[in-house]
Amino acid sequence: MRPKLLAAMLCATLFGCASQSVIPVSNAKRTEAIASMRAAEGAGAARIPEAARHLEFARQQVNNGEELMVDDDMEGAELSFMQADADADLALALARALPLERQAQQTTQQAQSLQRGLQ
């Protein structure tokens, strides 16, 4: 009788462990979001209004993700960190695009000036 009882307890333990879903928040998601925010800050996103807004969204999402981790909502925290990373990437793209846009406008103006001079 004991071997059957032991086998039943072992099976119950294995099924119990297998049925639990564990969603670990990889610290990598949080780290990626923070790294993206720092890259955007380094590119001057804080000086460009639209980029600064997305940088602030990223900060809020990181804070939200950290709060969700404390509340043991790991899936929500991971999603929040992913959103923060996306917002920071957008802030970085906007911060890089503005100087390029200004340079393109200057080059266009110079070309138009040269064209007028040739006529």
C-alpha positions in Angstrom: 0.0 0.0 0.0 2.8 2.4 0.8 4.3 2.3 -2.8 0.9 3.2 -4.2 0.5 6.1 -1.8 4.1 7.3 -2.5 3.4 7.1 -6.3 0.2 9.0 -5.9 1.8 11.8 -3.9 4.7 12.0 -6.4 2.2 12.3 -9.3 0.2 14.9 -7.5 3.3 16.9 -6.8 4.5 16.7 -10.4 1.1 17.7 -11.9 0.8 20.5 -9.4 4.2 21.9 -10.4 3.6 21.5 -14.1 0.3 23.3 -14.0 1.6 26.5 -12.5 2.5 29.1 -15.1 5.5 31.1 -14.1 6.1 34.2 -16.1 9.5 35.6 -15.1 10.2 39.2 -15.9 13.6 39.1 -17.4 15.7 41.9 -16.0 16.9 42.2 -19.5 13.6 44.0 -20.6 14.0 46.6 -17.8 17.7 47.0 -18.7 16.9 47.4 -22.4 14.4 50.1 -21.6 16.8 52.0 -19.4 19.6 51.7 -22.0 17.3 53.0 -24.7 16.3 55.9 -22.5 19.9 56.8 -21.9 20.7 56.6 -25.6 17.8 59.0 -26.3 19.0 61.4 -23.6 22.5 61.2 -25.0 21.2 62.1 -28.5 19.5 65.2 -27.0 15.9 64.0 -26.9 15.2 66.2 -23.9 15.8 69.4 -26.0 13.3 68.4 -28.7 9.7 68.7 -27.5 8.2 65.7 -29.3 11.1 63.5 -28.4 11.1 64.7 -24.8 7.4 63.7 -24.6 8.2 60.2 -25.6 11.2 60.1 -23.3 8.9 61.0 -20.5 6.4 58.3 -21.5 9.3 55.8 -21.3 10.2 57.0 -17.8 6.6 56.6 -16.7 6.4 53.1 -18.2 9.6 52.0 -16.4 8.2 53.3 -13.1 4.9 51.6 -13.8 6.8 48.3 -14.6 8.7 48.5 -11.3 5.5 49.0 -9.4 3.9 46.1 -11.2 6.9 43.9 -10.2 6.5 44.9 -6.6 2.8 43.9 -6.9 3.9 40.5 -8.5 2.3 41.3 -11.8 5.2 40.0 -13.8 3.4 39.9 -17.2 2.2 43.4 -16.8 5.7 44.6 -15.8 7.3 43.0 -18.8 4.7 44.6 -21.1 5.4 48.0 -19.4 9.1 47.6 -19.9 8.6 46.7 -23.6 6.4 49.8 -24.0 9.1 51.9 -22.3 11.7 50.5 -24.7 9.6 51.4 -27.7 8.9 54.9 -26.5 12.6 55.5 -25.8 13.5 54.2 -29.2 11.0 56.6 -30.8 12.5 59.5 -28.7 16.0 58.5 -30.0 14.8 58.4 -33.6 13.1 61.8 -33.3 16.2 63.3 -31.7 18.4 62.0 -34.5 15.9 63.0 -37.2 15.6 66.7 -36.4 19.3 67.6 -37.0 19.2 65.7 -40.3 16.0 67.5 -41.3 17.6 70.8 -40.6 20.7 69.9 -42.5 18.6 68.8 -45.5 16.7 72.1 -45.4 20.0 74.0 -45.4 21.4 71.9 -48.3 18.2 72.5 -50.3 18.4 76.3 -49.7 22.0 76.3 -50.8 21.2 74.4 -53.9 18.4 76.8 -54.7 20.7 79.8 -54.1 23.3 78.3 -56.5 20.6 77.6 -59.1 19.4 81.2 -58.9 23.0 82.4 -59.3 23.4 80.4 -62.5 20.3 81.8 -64.1 
